[in-house]
């Protein structure tokens, strides 16, 4: 626990120190962000935009906010880049040890619970909104939403980040239980495209990952190929 706490605080301090060196861009490095994950029969689709900002300054327009925690488990990150990277690194290390102890692939709920506990225990120091999603042999595809403060809830689909507020109505109107793999890919792509069109802190390209029993399949949608908003 002391190691985890020290690492989180170190990353957060480094982020704030880096941000302070940018006189025209006050504030820590933030993912701004639109992130999303959807369950389908046999797996999940996760996606995110690629804009990372510090205040009004876009520090990275092609960042990857989909971070692997295990072979078939990913986390979508929003909030402070340093905080979410620290949490992802710690969860990945603990899941690797857990996998070696078990001798088999970990459960998605295990990775989500570790991330949730870190987020809750250090909620006063962290700015991290996460979606942990993936596939395991016991349950199949799962999506767990872990917002600011460290609550955790499994949902058939989840959206997060600053762009999510613009697409709640669209997602509620167009989500259907039992969507196919391709319908989920199209749903995530269209939803993120709409969020990126409205939210000034989201933009760039769309990165997707389709996770099922066969592994992970990554997709890339460049900015000039986004669905019309």
N, C-alpha and C positions, 0 to 999 in steps of 0.2 A: 504493500500500500504506500509506504513512504517513497519507494522508487517511482511509482506511478504518479504520485502527487508532485514530486520534484520535477519529473519530466514534463508534466502538463504546465506547471508554472514557468519552467524554462522556455518552453515553446511560446507561451503567451507573452512573456517578457521580451523575447527576441522579436516577436511580431510587432509589439508596440514600439520597441526601440527602432526597428526598421522603418516603421511608419513615420516616426518623429523626424527622420532624416529627409523627408520629402516635404519641404516647406509649403508647397502649393497643394498638397494632398493630405490634410490632417486626418487622423484616424488610422486604426490598424488595418492591415491587409484583410479584405473581406471577400468572400466568394459571391456576394451580391445574390445571384442565383435563382434559377428555377430547376427544381429536381422533381422526379416522379418515378413511381414504380407501380406495376399492375400485375396481379396474379392471373394466370390462365391455367387450364387443365394440363398439368404436366410441367409447369415452370413459371417463371416470372420474366417480365421485361422491365428494365430500369433505364432511365435516361436523364440527361442533364444538359444545360447550356454550357458554354465554355468561357464566360467572361469573369475575370477576377479584377476587383477594383479596390482602390484606396481613396475614399472620398469620391471626388469627381474624376479622379485619374484612373484610367483602365491600365492596370499593371500587367495583365496577361489576357489576351483575347482568345487563346486556344488551350486553356488549361483543361485537365481531365479531372472531373469531380466524382468519377466512378472509381472507387478504390477497392481492390480485392482484399478480402479478409481470409479467405480460404479458397479452395479450388472452385467451389460452386456457391460462394457467398460474397456479396458485394455490399458496400456502403455508399450511399449518395450523401455528399457533404454540403452543408450550407452554414453560413455564419462566419466566424473568424477562421481564416485559412490555417493559422498556426494551431488553434485549438482542435479543429477537426482532424488535422494531420496527426497531432499527438495522440488523440483518442484512437484513430485508425491504427497507428503503429503499435500501441499497447495491446489493443484487441487482437491484432494479427499475431503478435508474439505469444500471447496467452493461449490463443486458439491453436497455434502450432504445437505448443507443449501438450495441450489437451488431446490433440490428434495423435501424438506419439504415445501418450498414456493409453488411449482407447484402442489404438491400432486400426481405426477406421475413420471415415469422414465425420466431422462434427455436425451437430444439428444447427439449423439456422437460428432457432430460438436461443441456443447457448451463446452464440456470438452477439445476438441482439441484447441479451440480458447483461453481458459483460459491458457492452457500450452504454447501456442504460444506467448501470450502477456507477460507472465512471462519471457520466454526465450529471447524475443526481447528486453524488457525493461532493462534487466540485462545482455545483451550479452557480455559486457566488463568484467564481473565478472564470467560468467558461461562457463562451457565446457559440453554442454548437447545436444545430438542428440536423438530425440524421434520419435517414431511412435505410434500414438494414433489410436486405432481400436476398433470396437465394432458393436453393433446392436441396432437400435431403430425402433419403430413402424412406424415412418414417412417415412424413406428412406430405411431402411434395413441395410445390412452390409456395412460398410464404413472403409476406411483406409486413415489416414491423416499423411503425412510425415512432420516433423518439424526438419530440420537439424540445425547445428550450425548457430547462427545468428538470428534465430527466424522467418524464412520464413515458410509458411504453404501451402501445396498443397494436394488435394485429388488425390489419384492414385489407379488404379486397383490392383497393388501390389507395395510394397516398401521394399527396403533393406537398411540396415545401419550398422554402426560400421566399425572397421578396416578390418574385413573379407569380407565386401561387395565388395571391389575392385576386388577380385578374381573371383566373380561369376556374374558380370554384363552380360558377354557374354552368360553364361549358362542360366540365367534367361530370357534374351531377346529371346533366341532361343527356350526355352521350355514353356514359358508362353502362354496360350491360353485363349481367352475370353470365358466365359461360362463353365469353368471347374466345375466338381462336387465337393462335399465336400471331398470325398476320394482322388480325384486327387489333390486337394489343399493340403491336409495333406501330400501326397507323394511328391509333388513339394517342399514344405517348408522343409521337412525332408532331401531330397536329396540335396537341395541347401545349407542348413546349414552344412551338412556333408562335402560337397566340400570345403566350406569356412574354416571349422575347420581343414581340412587336410592341407591347404596351409598357413593359418595365425597363426603365433606363439602366438598371443595374444588371440586367440579363442581356445576353447577346452572343454573337460569334457563331459557332456551329453547334450542332446537336450530336452528342455521343450516346449511343445506345448499347446495351448488353442484354442478350437473350440467354437466360440460364435455365437449363433443364438437366435431365439425367445424363445426357451426352456431354455436358460441359458448358462452356461459355462461348457465345458467338457475338463478336463485336460488330457494330454498325456505325457508320459515319455519314452524317448528312451535312454537306457544306452549306455555307450561308446563302449561296446563290441557287440552291436546290430545295430550300425550305418550302413547305406548303404555304399557299397564300393565306394571309391573316384575314 
